[in-house]
Amino acid sequence: MNKRLSTVTITTKNGPLVINEADYDPDTHTLADADPDTPAKPTPVVEPVVVPGDVQAAKGVAPEYKVQQDGNKHFVYLNDERVSGVKGIAAKGYATGGDAWAAIMALNTSD
């Protein structure tokens, strides 16, 4: 999983804008929530919490899906357990890893 970068919100003529903290230049940018006389420190980024279990139980929190190959088939795993009985995921596996990831993405975009 990718590590999240720290961000800050600056003001622009078009409204607030979130940028990477490493790109923030106090001589060029103004923090959105800062008092103009007192520069504010950027708030630290809190890592997201991963909740094990079913997609509906973890609503709003990203589950950890994986695709693993077994023979010539690719299967979807959630928290190191093969997914079965979930609508939209083929219990018999997929021909390619891309097909398995497409099924995962379809789950994540449906309500």
N, C-alpha and C positions, 0 to 999 in steps of 0.2 A: 504494500500500500504506500502511496506517496505521502511524504511528510508535508504538512501544511506550513506555509510561510506566514510570518507575522505581517499584518496589514495595518494601515492607518487610513483614516478618512480625512481628506483635504477638501477645502472649498475651491470651487471654480466658478467662472461666470455662468456656467450651465447648471450649477448645483453641486452637491457633495459628490465626491469621487473616491472610491476605495483603491489604494495603490499598495504595492509591497513596501514594507517598512524600510527595506534597503534602498528603495528609490526615493524616499522622503528626504528633501533638502530643506532645512529650516529657513535658509536664505531665499528660497524660491517659492515654497509652499506655505499655506496657512492651514493648521489643523481645524477641522470643522467645529469641534466642540471647545476649542481653546479660547480663552480670553485673550484678546490681542496683546495685552501687556504681559501676560504670563504664559510662556510656552508650556503646553501640556505634554506629559510623557505618553507615548503610545501604550494602549492597553495590551497586555499579553494575550496570545491566542490560546484558548482552551481546547485541548484535543477532544474530538467527538467520542462519545461513549458507544461501544458496540454491545448490543444486547443480544444474547443468544436466543434462538427460538424462531417462531413462525413469523412470516412477513407482516401479518396483521398485528401481531403482538408487539412488534418492533416498529410500528408506524412512526415515521418521522426520524428514525435512526437507521442508518445504512447497515444492512446485514452483510456478513462476509461471505460472498459467493465465490466458488472456485470451480474450475473445469479441470477434470482429470481424465486421462486416457486410460482405458482398460481394454487391451487388445486393439481392435480396430474401431472401437466406439469411444465417444467422449461423453462423460456424465457430469451432471451438475451436482455440486456439493455445497452444503450450507453448514458452516462451523464443523467441518471435517466429517459430516454425515451425508451419505448420498440422498438426494432429494427424490422422494417418491410420493405419489398421491397429491401432488400440487398441480392444480389446473394450469396448463400452459407449459409444463415441463414434461418431456417425453421420458417415461420410465425405462424405455428400451435404449435410451441414449441417442447420440447424434453422430452423423458421419464425419463431421469436422468440428474442431473447437470453435470456429466462427459461428456455426449454427447453434451451438450450446450457449455461447455468449449472447447471441441474438435473442434467445428465449429468456435469458436472465434480464436483458434490457427491456424486453416486453413486459416482464413482471414488474419491473421498477417504474414503468411509465403508466401502468394501468391503475385505476382506482378501485 
